[in-house]
Amino acid sequence: MPAAFLPATSADLYYLGFENDRALFSDGSGAERRHSLGGRLFGRHGRWDWDWEALFQFGSLASQQIRAWGFSTDTGYTFA
């Protein structure tokens, strides 16, 4: 059920996994394992529309830990 302040909102939750046994970067090489967890809220109400997404990533490259995050938004208003 959408929150009252965001009527007509849909949601997506997702997981992405990535493995590469021979990763090569300028600061390291070896087995790479990445896990990404994210969520998205999107919808429209009246003349407003929105698409908001947040992501957290964790994993490892050889013996180094990977931690990253991101947020994006696409919010709009349609004029008459």
C-alpha positions in Angstrom: 0.0 0.0 0.0 1.5 3.4 -1.0 2.1 6.0 1.6 -0.5 8.8 1.8 2.0 11.4 0.7 2.9 9.4 -2.4 -0.4 8.2 -3.9 -0.3 6.1 -7.1 3.2 4.9 -6.3 4.7 1.5 -7.3 7.8 -0.1 -5.9 10.6 -2.4 -7.2 13.2 -4.2 -5.0 16.1 -6.0 -6.6 19.4 -7.9 -6.1 22.2 -8.0 -8.7 25.2 -10.4 -8.3 28.4 -10.3 -10.2 31.4 -12.6 -10.2 34.7 -12.4 -12.1 37.6 -14.7 -11.2 40.1 -12.7 -13.3 39.3 -9.0 -12.6 42.0 -6.5 -13.4 41.8 -2.9 -12.3 44.5 -0.2 -11.8 44.5 -0.7 -8.0 44.2 -4.5 -7.9 43.4 -7.8 -9.5 42.0 -11.1 -8.6 38.6 -12.6 -7.8 35.8 -10.0 -7.8 32.5 -10.5 -6.1 29.9 -7.8 -6.1 26.4 -7.8 -4.6 23.9 -4.9 -5.2 20.7 -4.3 -3.3 18.3 -1.6 -4.5 14.9 -0.2 -4.5 12.8 2.1 -6.7 9.7 4.1 -6.1 7.9 5.5 -9.2 4.5 6.9 -10.1 2.4 9.9 -10.9 -0.3 11.9 -9.3 -2.0 14.8 -11.1 0.6 16.7 -13.0 3.5 15.3 -10.9 5.6 12.2 -11.8 8.6 10.6 -10.0 11.1 7.9 -10.3 13.5 7.6 -7.3 16.1 4.8 -6.9 18.6 3.9 -4.2 21.3 1.2 -4.4 23.9 -0.3 -1.9 26.8 -2.4 -3.2 29.2 -4.6 -1.2 31.7 -7.3 -2.0 35.4 -7.9 -2.5 38.2 -7.7 -5.0 41.0 -10.1 -4.0 41.5 -9.1 -0.3 40.0 -5.6 -0.6 36.5 -4.8 0.5 34.0 -3.1 -1.8 31.4 -0.7 -0.4 29.4 1.8 -2.6 26.0 3.5 -2.7 24.1 5.7 -5.1 20.8 7.5 -5.4 19.0 8.9 -8.4 15.9 10.9 -8.9 13.8 11.9 -11.9 11.0 14.1 -10.7 8.8 16.2 -13.0 5.8 18.4 -13.4 3.7 18.7 -16.6 2.4 22.2 -17.3 -0.9 22.7 -19.0 
